[in-house]
Amino acid sequence: MNSWKLARRLVTMLVVLFGVSVLTYGLIFVTPGDPARTILTQQMGGQTPSQEAVEQFRAAKGLDDPFPVQYARWVGNAVRGDLGQSYYSDQAVTAMIATRLPNTIALGVASMFVAVAIAVPAGIASAVEPGSQTDYAAQFGALVGVSMPNFWLGYLLIIVCSLWLDLFPVAGAGGLEYLVLPALTLGSGMAAVIARLVRTAMLDVLDDAYIRTARSKGLRERIVVYKHALRNALVPVVTIIGLQLSYVLNGAVVVEVVFQRPGLGTLLVDAIFARDYPVVQGVTLLIGVIFVVTNFAVDLTYSRLDPRIDFGGEPT
């Protein structure tokens, strides 16, 4: 691994994170209306707050300071792990995120497991027998998975698996039984995308000369496919799996709302409706950091899967 390229990639990460932090904190300034007045109105049950109360609230929360001052204070605190306090519950945003984050991580891991478990075998079977009934069935399933909205599939699974068959809980979080339907809902869309890419990558690799050589040596087809072809086909697949993290985080918002699962998604939606800006900013910043770090990890994985690719995805 080239240390210069590693350093350059780290600098790029820091620049991107700086941009994410500016946009995240800037949300409070581009949102229409006075946040202090809006929040006090909600806290007072719809009554109009006095100007004195509004000014006291703005002074207490530091909203009277110029944007650069507020942003510098927020970033300085964020670097130390302090994302501020909720306007409503007065809880630390970091503690609120820490409480919800495990549920979202569990959903993300489970949905990725479902996606890979479905997509890789389906993509391989489709590529090994192109034009067969298996191929057509896999492609049709991928088309349905890509086209089906998460919320529609989620409600369909609730009706069939929870209300009709009484197999799984409708909503909430707890044991594995609470995770099955949300993971299937979120993982199906990812499985469709990954399966199509696995099929394309495997078709390209299976036409290479070294695969024909391996077959001519009398190796069993299973060894040729899984030991020789699949490894080289995994490079673009790992790319899309890493990029699908954004789909997991975005989809988790919808899926968690549908299943009323207490994760970052429901926390973010509730904070947006309540205009609880510290919570919105904290969750958004965390999602941005996770996405950037994941892309960095994908770049590192490139060189492990294919030594011909140097760090950063550039061929050597």
Secondary structure, DSSP 8 states (H G I E B T S, - for coil): --HHHHHHHHHHHHHHHHHHHHHHHHHHHHSSS-HHHHHHHHHTTT----HHHHHHHHHHHTTTS-HHHHHHHHHHHHHTT---B-TTT--BHHHHHHHHHHHHHHHHHHHHHHHHHHHHHHHHHHHHSTTSHHHHHHHHHHHHHHHS-HHHHHHHHIIIIIIIS--S-SS---SGGGTHHHHHHHHHHHHHHHHHHHHHHHHHHHTSHHHHHHHHTT--HHHIIIIIIHHHHHHHHHHHHHHHHHHHHHHHHHHHHHTT--SHHHHHHHHHHHT-HHHHHHHHHHHHHHHHHHHHHHHHHHHHH-TTEETTTEE-
